[in-house]
Amino acid sequence: MRVVLLLVAVCFALGMVQKAPCFADSWNDGQARYTAMCYSDLPYLYTGRGFAEQAWPYDGDEAVRERYEVMEYPVATSYLVYGVSVLTHLVAGPDDPAARADRPVDDLAPPAVLDREVRAFVVVNALVLALLTLGAAAFLVGVNPRRPWDAAAFAVSPALALTGLVNWDLLAVVLVAGALWAFARDRPVLTGILVGAGVAAKLYPLFLLGAVLVICVRRRAWSDLAGCFLAALLTWVVLNLPAALSSREAWGVFWSFNADRGPDLGSLWLVWDQATGATTSPETVNRVSLVLFALWCVGVLLVGLRAPSEPRMAQLAFLVVAGFLLVNKVYSPQYVLWLLPLAVLARPRWRDLLVWQAGEVLYFACVWWYLAGILEAGSGDESPFYWVAILVRVGCQLWLVAVVTRDVLRPEHDPVDRPDRGPLVPRPAARVT
């Protein structure tokens, strides 16, 4: 445990160093954030969403909403960012943040003062996210006591170093790692609680319930299945209540924002539109993506039920989440973190994990160079090399999907010699003498 935590601390620190060029100028250089590949959403939301004024993310006040956009993230992420902004104001903020409400948004404070606050906000976020990453590594070490070193692949991941500070996805990552740990400790209700909290931070932890469903169907453990699902639902509702009660309209922005979004960065949909000159509507993308993902889930269900021995939760969850990302209309560079804790347990072999992450590292560089205009073709505005980077990333991910699927259907190839003991494991009946 101590070695893995040390490794992940060093890895995360390297990620902080990688963001240093942007930190030095408070992310004010619009071109350097792409050419130096140090872009992060963290600094821009401090002023862009009202945290410089200590505005509650779900404030329904018309004056606040006229000044600032609503947070387009799920509620738990918004709560985290708001809490970090409170800490930032204690460290480097003004004495009375509310006094800024009388000033124009573009002139809340002298540039030097606001830049200092933005850097402090990023530092506090980095420390909080570092603690969450340490927690995720600790959970992964404990999932399978016979194979604690599988977590080392998470601890030294290049993807973790490069993308850990792009957004707040590590909040969902630690909750997913906790759910895997709880599942391995025969705690279905705790598993559901952590999944529900994860869904309140990002949508994708919901798909872990698909893995639980497959295992429950194989074991016919209906009561534990119901307990896990009910705990997840109640946790999600409880966490969403404060936001919904504050402003139902503001709470619903996350859902409407994603529904109205068209083909975006990293997706195969974007490659199709740019390569063919088509303009696929958000409604078409939503419908087709939903159908494709439903078919993918049916395929994972059949693979899980037809497997000769019980699949492991990490294997099934990895397959479902990977399918969601492949057909989704946006595939941001930091979404690799969604797969990372699942992948290192689903296929704990360095070769396959490095093949997959090589594609992610290539894409990480190319997406920023694409946004900087560096990858534009000399004969026009298109960027075919960016399309290649997307296809390489998808190909590397499909490689890992294929290997994990083979491990499920042919368990003799699975590096883990037997399924992890999870909840719902039938207990031996008492002997009557």
N, C-alpha and C positions, 0 to 999 in steps of 0.2 A: 504493500500500500504506500509506504513512504517513498519508495523509488518511483512509482508511477506518478504520485503527486508532485514530486520534484521535476520529473520529465514534463508534465503538463504545465507546470509553472514556467519552466524555461521556454517551452513552445509558445505559450501565450505572451511571454515577455518579448520574444522575437516578433510576434505579430504586432505588438505595440511599437517596436522599433521600425517595422515596415511602414507604419503610418506616420512616422516622424516628419517626413518632408511636408505633409499637409498640416501637421500640428504646429510646425514652426511658423506658418503664416496664417494660422487659425482658419484654414480651409478657404481663404479668400481668393486664392489663385485658381480660377475656374478651369484652366488648362492643366496645371500641374497635378491636380487631383486625379486626372486620367493618365497623363504621360508617366507619372510616378506610381500609378496604380494604388494610390492611398486613399481613394474615395471612401467616405463613410456617411451614412444617414444621420449619425448622432448629432453633429454640430448644427445641422440645418434645421432640425426640429426644435431646437432650443428657442429660437426666435420665431420660426415659422408656425409653431403651434401654440404660442403664448406662454411658454414656460418661463420666459424672461420676466413676465409679469406675475408668475405663479398662478396662472389661470387653470382651473380645474378642467381636465380634458373633455368632460361631458357637461360643461356649463351650458344651460339653455338660454342664458341671457342674450338678448338680441345684439346688444352693444359688443359683447365679447365675440359673438359669431360673425359680426360684420368685420371685426378686426382680424380674426384668425380662422383658418380652416379647422375642421374637426379632425382629431386623430383618426387615421384610416386603418388602425390596427385593432386587433381584438382587445378586450377589456384588461386582461391581466398584464399585457404588455404596456398598455397606457398607464395602468396603476404603477408599474415599475418605473416608467419614465418620469411620472409625476413625483414619485418618492425620491428619485435621484435628483430632480430639480430642487426639491426642498433641501436636500443635503448640500447641493451646490450653493444655494443662497445662504446657507449657514456658513459656508467656507469663504465664498468670494462674491456673494450677491449684494445688492443694495440694501439699505436699511429698511426701505419701504417699497417692495416691488409694485404694490398697487398704485403708487404715485405715478407710475409710467403710463397709466391708462389715459392720461391727459395729453400725452405726447404722440406724434405720428409714429406708426410702426417702423418706418424707415429711420427714425431718429430717437430711439428709446434712450440712448446714452451715447457719450463720446465713443468713437470707434475703439480707442485703446481700452476703455473700461469694458465694453461689450465683448471685445476679443478675449480679454482676460477671463470673463465669465464663461465664454464658450469653451475655452481650453480647460477650465476647471470642471465644467459639465462633462466634457469628454473623459477627463481623468477619473472623476467619480464613477462614471459609467464603466470605464475600463476595470476599475477595482471591483465593482459589483459583479461584472461579467466574469472576471477572473475567479471570484469565489464560486460562482455558479458552475464554472468549468471544472474547478477542483471537486465540487460536489458530484458532478456527472462522472468524473473519472473514478471517484470513490465508489459510487454505485456500481459502475461497470466491473470494478475489481471484485465486488462481492456477488455478482450474478452467479458465477460458477466457481466455487472455492477451489475446485480441482484445476482450474485454468485461469488464475488471476492475471497472468501475463498477456492474455488476450486484450486487456485494456490498454496495454502499452501502445498498440496501434492507434488508438484514439489519442493518447497522450502526446505522441510525436507526429501527428498528422500534419502534412503541409497545408491541407485544406483548412484545418483549424487555425493555424497561424495566419493564413492569408485572409480568411473571411470572418473570423471571430468578432471583429470590431466593425463590420460593415453595418450591422443592424442588431436587434435585440433577440435574435433567434435562439441564443444560448439559454434563454429562460425556458423555452419549450424543450430544448435538448436535455436539460437536467431533469425535467419532469418525466420525459420519456425514459431516461436512464433509470430514474427512480421506479417507474412502473415495471421495467424489466426486472429490477432487483426485487420488488415486492412480489411479482409473479413467481420468481425463483424461491421465495420464502413462504410459499403457501398462504398468501394473504390476498385473496381475490377482491375483498372490499377495498383494501388499501390500494390495490392496483387500479380499481375503478376511480378512486378519489384522485390519484395522480394523473390518470388519463383525462378526467374531467377538468382538472386544473390546467393540464397541457392544452386542451382544446380551447380554454379561455385565453391562452397565450398565443396559439397558432392553431389553425384548423387541423393540420395533418395528424396530431396524436390521436384523433378520432379513429384513424385506420388501424390502430393497435387492437381495437375491439374486434376487428375482423379476424385477427390471429387468435384471440381468445375464443371467438365463436367456433372456429374450425376445431380447436382442441377440445372444446366442450362437447361438440357434436360427436367427436370420436369417443369421448369418455362417457357421454350421456350424463353429464354432471349439470343438470338444469338449474338446480338451486344456486350453485355457485356462479353460474352464468348470469342468472337474474340479479344476484347481489352485486356483481361487478358492474353490470350495465346500469343498475339503479343508482349505485354510488357515483358513477361517472356523470349521470344526468343531474342528480341533485347538486353535486359540486359545481358543475357548470352553471346551473341556475343561480345558486347562491352568489357566485362570483360576478355574474352579470347583473344582478339586481341593483347594486348601487348605481351603475351607469344607466340602466334603463329607467330607474326612478328619477335620476337627475334630469335626463332629457331623452325621451324615447327616440326622437328624431336624430339626435347626435349619436346615440347608441347604434342606430341602424345604418350609419354611414359606412361602416366596414362592409356590410353585406351589399349595399347598393354600389359601392366603389368597385368591388370585385365583379359584380354582375355586369356593370357597364364597361368594363375594361376589354379592349380588343387585343389582338396578337401583340405580344410584347417581347422584351429582350430574352434571349436564350431559348425561345420555344421553336419547335418545328413549324408552328403556325407562321411565325415571322419569316422563316426561310421560304415557306411556300408563297406568302404574299409578295416578298421582295423579288424572288426568282421568277415568278409568273406575272407580276404586275397586278395581281388581284387585290381586292380590298374585302377581306372577310369580315362580316359584321360581328359584333359581340354576341348577338343572339345565335348566329350560326355556330360560332366557336363554343358557346356554352352548351348547346344541344349536342353537337358532335362529340365534344370532349366528355360529356356526361355518359353518352352511349358507349364510347370507347373504354372509359374507365370502368363502367359497369361490366362490360364483357371481360376486361382484365381481371376484375374481382371474381367473377364466376370462374375464370381459369385458375386463379389461385386457390379458390375453394375446392375445385376438382382435384388439383394437384395435392392439396393438403389432405383430402379425404382418401385419395387413392394411394398415398404413400404407404409403403410396406410397414414402416414404423412411425411412431408419432413425431411429426416435425417439431422443431424448436420454435418458440415464440418469436425470437429474433429473425429467424428465416422467413416466416410467413409475413411478419410486419415489414421486413425489408422489401419483399416482393410487392406488397400492396402499395407502399409509399413510393417505390420506384416507378410503378405503373402510373400513379397519379402525376408525378413530375414529368414523365415522358409525354403525356397527352395534354398537360396543362397549357394554358395560353401564355403563361409567363414562367420563366425558369431563371430566377435571379442567381447571381454567383454564390450568395451565402446559403442558398437552399441545399447545398451539399451537406451542410451541418445536419439537416433533417435525417439524412441517410447514415451519417457517420457512426453514431453509437449502435445502430442496427447492423451496419455492414461489418464492423469489427467483430461482432459476435456471431453473425450469420455465416461468415466465411473467414475464420481467423487464420488466413494464410497471407504472408506478406506479399508474395508475387501478385496475387489477384487484387489485393487492396492497392498496391502501387500502380498496377495497370489502370485501375479505375481512377485513382487520384491524379495520374499523369494527364488524363483527359480534362480533369477539373482545373488543374494548374494552367494548362494551355488555354482553356476557355477564360479563366480569370484574367490572364494578360490580354487576351484578344478583345474582351468586352469593353475594357477601358480604352484600348487603342481605337476601337471602333467608335466609341463616343467622342474621342478626341479628333476623329476624322483622319487618323493615320492610315487606316486600312482601306480607304476609298480607292477604287480602281482608277488608273490614269485616264481611262477613256470615258469616265462618267462618275455618277454619284453612288453607284452600287458598291457593295463591299463583299465580293464573293468569298474572300478569305475568312470573313466572319462567319459566313454560312458553313464553311469547312470546319471551323472551330466548333460550331454547334453540333455538326454531324459527328465529329470525332468524340466530343463529350458524350453524346448519346450512344455512340458505338461502344465506348469504354464501359458505360453504365450497363448496356445490354450484355456485355461480356460477363459482368459480375452477376447479373440476373440469371444468365444461362448456367453459370457455375452453381449458384445457390439452388436453382431448380433441379439440377442434376443431383445435388447432395440430398435433396428432399426425396426424390424418386429412387435414388440408389444410395441408401445410407452408408454403404461401405466406403464411399468417397468423402463422407463428412469428417473433417478433422476432429470434431468432438465425438468421442467414442460412444456416447449414449445421450439421449435427450436430457436436458437440464430438468431437475425436479421442480415443477411449478405447482401452482394451486391446482386443485381438482384431482390430484394424484390419489387413486383409490387406496385407502388404508386397509391393511390386512385385517380380516375378521378375527375376533377373539376366539381362541380355541376353547372348546368346552370339554372338560375332562370329568 
